[in-house]
């Protein structure tokens, strides 16, 4: 009988967290402000040839390289950050060697690190964060070994929203020169701190970005992986030729050129995030000061809170399954008009579950 590799057969499937689109979706960290009007205009102007011809990823990579201030051979566009992770895990992790490869990451963090690690069939070295859920730098340094082949760090982290300091990230990257070190900067625009400037001195460093968050292009699936030219070339060999579709590439230039939209979106989100944290503070709830587009808060009976919010037409994410996040939910920051309604619903839901 035909069977897949053992790790695939034993893998717990990753199911889409989209349960319903009925209600205000503050559970998936999507941009509630949508995308730039210039992107919409470009979508409306697409021709038959834009759709019927194979896409030219290289043109988009030149645009992104110029925007980021790196050379074109340091940039690989991917079908969202998920494909970037898939390429890295498959390129650098080897389950068949005498010394089994290890992937190192801290918990709690983005679930795809563990999912892809299991699928690849390598050893997962999961380092638990402390009570404050911050990046356990010293623990991670202590767990680096000759078998460490990939280190994955989301910064700011998901689901906590916490950001590690630049010097700590650099310590980890330089401590493992024979390991691919990914700093996943999906929420960079909300934080403003990047490791791109360290690429010249760290040939093992990769920086990931996405257009799914502040740019509001989650449905088009565009991710960016930046690293040493030699390493990006290896990943390019593994990447399928037409991985980023022509519609996404057609919109990319307009998205990059409308930085005023990005600035306004970030500013509104920051204001909304502070207001949301103030509501949690007033209610006496523990929350983690976020540097991203969402806030993690401890509500106690998380599933009851999620149900209560859904009954009020608002979807939030139960994160109780993440290590250290028992009783917690993650709330994406919506637009100012949406958040007025959200604040009321949160107060009502907390009162309901604590009666």
C-alpha positions in Angstrom: 0.0 0.0 0.0 1.3 3.5 -0.9 2.1 5.5 2.2 3.7 8.9 2.8 6.8 9.5 4.9 6.3 8.6 8.5 6.3 12.2 9.8 3.6 13.2 7.3 1.5 10.2 8.2 1.7 11.1 11.9 1.3 14.9 11.4 -1.7 16.5 13.0 -3.3 18.5 10.1 -3.2 22.3 10.3 -6.7 23.3 9.8 -7.6 26.8 8.6 -8.6 28.9 11.6 -11.4 30.4 9.5 -14.5 29.0 11.2 -16.8 31.6 9.8 -16.8 35.0 8.1 -20.0 36.0 9.8 -19.0 38.9 12.1 -16.1 41.3 12.5 -13.0 39.2 12.0 -10.5 40.2 14.7 -9.1 36.6 15.0 -6.7 36.3 12.1 -4.5 39.5 12.3 -5.8 40.7 9.0 -5.9 44.4 8.1 -9.4 45.8 8.8 -8.4 49.0 6.9 -8.2 46.9 3.7 -5.6 47.7 1.1 -4.5 50.9 -0.6 -7.0 52.5 -3.0 -4.1 52.5 -5.6 -4.0 48.7 -5.3 -7.8 48.5 -5.9 -7.4 50.7 -9.0 -4.7 48.5 -10.3 -6.9 45.4 -9.8 -9.7 47.1 -11.8 -7.3 47.9 -14.6 -6.0 44.3 -15.2 -6.2 43.0 -18.7 -6.7 39.5 -20.1 -3.0 39.3 -20.7 -2.3 40.1 -17.1 -4.2 37.0 -16.1 -3.4 34.6 -19.0 0.4 35.0 -19.1 2.8 33.4 -16.7 3.9 35.9 -14.0 7.4 37.4 -13.9 8.5 37.2 -10.2 11.9 38.8 -11.0 10.4 42.2 -11.8 8.7 42.2 -8.4 12.0 41.2 -6.7 13.7 44.2 -8.2 11.0 46.5 -6.8 11.3 45.0 -3.3 15.1 45.0 -3.4 15.2 48.7 -4.3 12.6 49.5 -1.6 14.5 47.6 1.1 17.9 48.9 0.0 19.4 45.5 -0.8 20.6 43.8 -4.0 18.1 41.9 -6.1 20.0 38.6 -5.7 19.3 38.9 -1.9 15.5 38.8 -2.4 13.1 36.0 -3.0 9.4 36.6 -3.3 7.2 33.8 -2.0 3.6 32.8 -1.9 3.1 34.4 1.5 5.6 33.8 4.4 4.3 30.3 4.7 6.1 29.3 1.5 9.2 31.1 2.7 9.2 28.9 5.8 8.5 25.8 3.8 11.6 26.5 1.6 13.9 27.2 4.5 12.8 24.1 6.5 13.3 21.9 3.4 16.6 23.4 2.4 18.4 23.4 5.7 16.9 20.5 7.8 18.1 17.0 7.1 16.2 14.2 9.0 18.4 11.4 7.5 21.9 12.5 8.7 23.8 10.7 11.4 23.3 13.7 13.6 19.6 14.5 13.2 19.0 18.2 12.4 17.3 20.3 15.0 15.1 23.3 14.6 15.2 25.7 17.6 12.4 28.1 18.6 10.8 29.5 21.7 7.2 28.8 22.8 4.7 30.4 22.5 5.2 31.4 18.9 3.9 31.0 15.4 2.4 27.5 15.0 3.9 26.9 11.6 7.4 26.5 13.0 6.4 23.3 14.9 4.1 22.1 12.1 6.8 22.3 9.4 9.4 20.9 11.9 7.3 17.8 12.4 6.6 17.5 8.7 10.3 17.6 7.9 10.9 14.8 10.4 13.6 16.6 12.4 14.0 17.1 16.1 12.1 20.1 17.6 13.9 22.0 20.4 11.2 24.1 22.0 12.4 26.5 24.6 9.7 27.7 27.0 9.4 31.4 27.6 9.4 32.8 31.1 6.3 34.0 33.0 6.4 37.3 31.1 6.4 35.3 27.8 9.4 37.3 26.5 12.0 35.7 24.3 14.2 33.4 26.6 17.5 34.5 25.1 19.8 32.8 27.6 17.9 29.5 27.3 18.0 29.6 23.5 21.7 30.3 23.6 22.2 27.3 25.9 20.3 25.0 23.5 22.3 25.8 20.4 24.3 22.7 19.5 26.2 21.3 16.4 22.8 19.7 15.5 21.1 23.1 15.4 20.4 23.7 11.7 17.6 26.3 11.8 16.5 28.9 14.4 13.1 30.6 13.9 12.2 33.8 15.8 9.1 35.9 15.1 9.8 39.5 16.1 7.4 40.9 17.1 6.2 37.5 18.3 2.8 36.0 17.5 0.6 35.5 19.6 2.2 37.7 22.3 3.0 40.9 20.3 6.3 41.2 22.3 9.5 42.3 20.5 13.0 41.2 21.5 15.8 43.8 21.5 18.2 44.0 18.5 21.3 43.0 20.6 19.7 39.9 21.9 18.7 38.7 18.4 22.2 39.4 17.1 23.7 37.3 20.0 21.5 34.4 18.9 22.2 34.7 15.2 26.0 35.0 15.7 26.1 32.2 18.2 25.0 29.7 15.5 27.0 30.5 12.4 26.3 27.0 10.9 22.5 27.4 11.4 20.0 29.3 9.2 18.6 32.0 11.5 15.3 33.4 10.5 14.0 36.6 12.0 10.3 36.6 10.9 9.4 40.3 10.8 5.8 39.9 9.6 4.7 42.8 11.9 7.8 45.0 11.3 5.8 48.1 10.2 4.1 48.3 13.6 7.4 47.9 15.5 9.9 49.7 13.3 12.9 47.5 14.3 14.6 45.3 11.8 17.7 43.0 11.4 18.2 43.9 7.7 21.2 46.0 8.6 23.0 42.9 10.0 22.9 40.9 6.7 26.4 41.9 5.7 28.0 40.6 8.9 25.7 37.6 9.3 25.8 35.3 6.3 23.4 32.8 8.1 20.7 35.5 8.7 17.4 35.6 6.9 14.8 38.3 7.4 11.2 37.5 6.5 8.5 40.1 5.6 4.9 40.0 4.4 2.4 42.2 2.6 -0.5 40.5 4.4 -0.5 42.7 7.4 -0.2 46.5 7.2 -0.5 46.5 3.4 -3.8 44.5 3.6 -2.9 42.0 0.8 -3.4 38.8 2.7 -5.7 37.4 0.0 -3.0 37.9 -2.7 -0.3 36.0 -0.7 3.1 37.9 -1.1 6.0 37.1 1.2 9.6 38.3 1.1 12.7 36.5 2.2 16.0 38.4 2.3 19.4 36.9 3.0 22.9 36.4 1.7 22.9 36.1 -2.1 24.5 32.7 -2.0 21.8 31.3 0.4 18.9 32.9 -1.5 20.2 31.3 -4.7 20.0 27.9 -3.0 16.4 28.6 -2.0 15.6 29.8 -5.5 16.6 26.4 -6.8 14.0 24.7 -4.6 11.3 27.3 -5.3 8.8 26.6 -8.1 9.2 29.1 -11.0 5.8 30.8 -10.9 5.0 30.7 -7.2 3.7 34.3 -7.0 0.7 35.0 -9.1 0.5 37.7 -11.7 -2.3 39.6 -9.9 -0.3 39.9 -6.8 2.8 41.1 -8.7 0.7 43.6 -10.6 -0.5 45.1 -7.3 2.9 45.0 -5.6 4.3 48.3 -7.1 1.2 50.3 -6.2 1.3 48.9 -2.6 5.0 49.9 -2.2 4.4 53.3 -3.7 1.6 54.2 -1.4 3.6 54.6 1.8 1.2 57.3 3.0 -1.5 54.7 3.3 0.9 52.5 5.3 1.8 55.4 7.6 -1.9 56.2 8.2 -2.7 52.6 8.8 0.1 52.2 11.3 -0.9 55.4 13.1 -4.5 54.4 13.4 -3.6 50.9 14.6 -1.2 52.2 17.3 -3.9 54.5 18.6 -6.4 51.7 18.6 -4.0 49.3 20.3 -3.3 51.7 23.1 -7.1 52.3 23.6 -7.7 48.5 23.6 -5.0 48.0 26.2 -6.5 50.8 28.3 -9.8 48.9 28.3 -8.1 45.8 29.5 -6.3 47.8 32.2 -9.6 49.3 33.4 -11.1 45.8 33.6 -8.2 44.5 35.7 -7.1 42.0 33.0 -3.5 41.0 32.4 -2.3 41.8 28.9 1.1 41.9 27.2 2.2 45.3 25.8 2.2 44.7 22.1 4.4 45.9 19.3 2.2 44.4 16.7 -1.4 44.8 15.3 -3.0 42.8 18.1 -3.1 42.4 21.9 -2.9 39.2 23.9 -5.0 39.3 27.0 -5.8 36.8 29.8 -9.6 36.7 30.3 -9.8 33.4 32.3 -12.4 31.3 30.6 -11.1 31.9 27.1 -13.6 29.6 25.2 -16.6 31.3 27.0 -15.2 34.7 26.2 -14.8 33.8 22.5 -18.3 32.5 22.4 -19.7 35.6 24.1 -17.9 37.8 21.7 -19.1 35.8 18.7 -22.7 36.2 19.9 -22.0 39.9 19.7 -20.8 39.6 16.1 -17.0 39.8 16.8 -14.5 37.0 16.3 -11.4 36.8 18.5 -8.8 34.1 18.7 -8.6 31.6 21.6 -4.8 31.1 22.2 -5.2 28.8 25.3 -3.5 25.9 23.4 -0.2 27.9 23.2 2.3 27.1 26.0 2.0 29.7 28.7 -1.2 31.2 27.2 -3.8 29.4 29.3 -7.0 31.5 29.5 -5.7 34.0 26.9 -7.2 35.4 23.7 -5.7 37.4 21.0 -7.6 40.5 19.7 -6.7 42.1 16.4 -7.0 45.9 16.3 -9.7 47.1 13.9 -10.5 50.5 12.5 -11.5 53.3 14.9 -15.2 52.9 14.2 -15.0 49.2 14.6 -13.1 49.4 17.9 -15.9 51.5 19.6 -18.2 48.5 19.2 -15.4 46.1 20.2 -14.8 47.9 23.5 -18.5 47.7 24.4 -18.6 44.0 23.5 -15.5 43.2 25.6 -16.9 44.9 28.7 -20.2 43.0 28.2 -18.5 39.6 27.6 -16.2 39.9 30.6 -19.2 40.8 32.8 -21.1 37.8 31.4 -18.4 35.2 31.9 -17.7 36.4 35.5 -21.2 36.5 36.8 
